[in-house]
Amino acid sequence: MRLNSGDRAPKTGSYKVVNADGKTINTIYIGQGETMPPTQMSDCHYEYEG
C-alpha cells in the first residue's frame, strides 16, 4: 500500500518512508485516520509496515 503526504492513514501502525530508489530512509508510527506528514524529500512515499 503506497501513501503520499497528506493522505489519511488507513490503519494504525508503522509506515516506512521510502525514497525513489525503493530504499527505506525512516519509519513513523501514526494512528488510523491521521494525515501522513510531509516527507523530507519530494520523491518519497509511505508504505504500511504493520
Secondary structure, DSSP 8 states (H G I E B T S, - for coil): -EE-TT-B-SSSEEEEEE-TTS-EEEEEEE-TT-B----SSTT-EEEE--
